[in-house]
């Protein structure tokens, strides 16, 4: 079901500078905003819009809607030293490309492109939803896409670095898109019959299982059953395992995990699929072999700390290790995470979060903002006023009213095409993206 549209009125004047003929033109705009939308926020009529991503929409006790948002920063928001670091990073990226495009840009395009750059942060804030002033698009910098494509699209921004407003640091985003020539496999030419393979075999992959082994599927399954039984017996002999798995059922379940099966199949492969030889390795002279994965190695307190860290940092395993589990290796934490996702506890938490998310707001409808802005472009005594914090000395994109920061307060609406159609008595365009809109315009 479509939301009720918001009506926007434009009072337009035509017929020459001395004409007194006015016509009112109305447009229907659907101002709805959803989770994960990138939006403009207004915090001051004299500053550029804030750019944020909506993470949550919460209704307050007073009935108002607040948006929990992820902060993106502009170049004007960070220090000069960090801007130099960002420019150095951009230059290095350009040098790595096989066909650099930066040199083909004009000075004006370079200037405009710099003002399309944002810096992601891990900072959240809550802002009134009524301060939303429209949607925009933000993307991780794609090395395979022409940089001019960001200028060709309206209200489109990009980022490649993460800014920490607390530590005042700038780091490369870990979410790199691994496409392009640097990430392509180098496939050698197919060897001709009788041609020698001169590759270094020690640097190639190693086969861990031979599907066409002499054993039947039944024999392999029987060997895996024996491996599970040995694992259950080994846990009965191990004191620490007896505490963690006090019942036979829990010990048998732990012995049936993938780590035991992988060890059994690897043992078979290493002994050329000789069952008697592989069985002797499962139960050596010192006692049965006990195989544990990260799920068994972690204590209950460590598991609780991991869940707390995951709630705070998400899948940022470096921060989880640094602040919560410094005695664990990064490999151990990542391995535990993927095993934890197979547990009943994870499934229960996922259901609870899904039920909680179902009860939350998913979208909000914001009435069109139509209050006059004192900083909108206007001509006063022959001088151009500021727009959204940028004076007449700044570059302005075609279309007017757009500051060099590439965002703007509600622009002056000239509606040339629309007025021409009105004068001819033709229908107005049905889609709002066929013309540029504003609150009130005078021609």
C-alpha positions, 0 to 999 in steps of 0.5 A: 500500500503506497503512503499518502503523498505530500503536496508541494506548492510552487508559485511561479511568475512569467510574462516578462520582468514587469508581468503580474501574472502568477500561477500556482503549480502543485506537485505530489512528493512521497517523502518516505525514508526507510532503514539503511537509507542515506539521507541529508540532515539539517542541523543549521541553516548556514551549514552544509547538510549532514550526511547520515545512514539510518540504522534505527527509527525509534518512537519517543515517549512524546510521540516523536520519531528519532533516527539512530544514524551512522555518521559520515564526515566531509573534508571540512569536518576533519583536520588539515593534517588528516586531509593531507593523509587522505590525499596521499592515500588517494594518490597511491590508489591512483598510481596502483591503477593500470590506467590512471584517470585523475590526470584527465580531470580538469581542475574544476572536476578535481575540486568537485570530486574532492567535495564528493568524498566522505569519511565513514565513522563508527560513531552513532547519534540520534537525530529528530527525523523531522530534520531529514531533508532528502535522500542521497547515495553513498558508496564505497569507492570502486576502483574499477569505476570511472571517478567521473561517474560520481560527478554525473550522478546527482547527490552521489558520494563515495568513501574509502577511509574511516575517520575516528572523531575521538582518536582523530585518526584516519584508516583504510576501510576494511570493506575493500571491494576485491575486484580488478586486476590485482585480485584476478587469478593468473591462469597458466596456459594448458600444458601440451601432451608430454610437456613438462610442468616447471612449476614449483610443486611445493608452492601449489595446493595439497590434495587432502582427500582422494575421492576415487580411493579403494575404500567403499562408502560403507567402509569409510562410514564405519571408520568414522563411527570408530573415530567418534567412539574413540573421541567419546572415550577420550573425553571420558578419560580427560578431566577437563572434558568431564567437567564441561560435558558431564553426561555421556550424551554431551560427550558423544555430541562433542565427539561428533563435531567436524574436527573429529571427522576431519582428523579421521579422514586426514588420517585415512588419507595420510595412511593411503586408505589402509584401515588397519594402519589408520586405526592404530593411529587413532589409538596410539600407545599413550591413549586415544586421540582427543580432537577439540575445536574452538567451541570446546576450548572456550570457557563459558565466561569467554563465550559470554564476553564474546557475545557482549563484544559482538553486540557492541562491535559487530563483526569487527574481530580486531576490536573484539580481540583488542578490547575483550579477548586479547589472549585469543588469536584472531584466527581463534576468534573468527573460527569460534564465531562461525561455530557459534553461528551453528549453536541453538543459542545463536538461533534463539538470539536471532529469533529474539532480534527478529521479533524485536526488529518486527516491533520497531519502525521500518520507515517514516514519512516526513512532511515536506520542509517548506520554511524559508531559508535565510541562506538560500541563494538570492540577489541582494543589492546586486550581490550573491548571498551564501547557500548552505554555508558556501559563498559565491567564490565556491564552485557551483554545479550546473543547476544553481543553488548547489554548494561546493559540498555537493549538497544544498538547501532547498534550491531555487526552482526555475521550472523552465520546462514545467512552466513551458508546458503550463503555458502550452496547457500540457500535462505536468510530468507525473514523476518528481524526478522529471523536474527540480522542485522547490518551495517557492520560486519567482521568475 
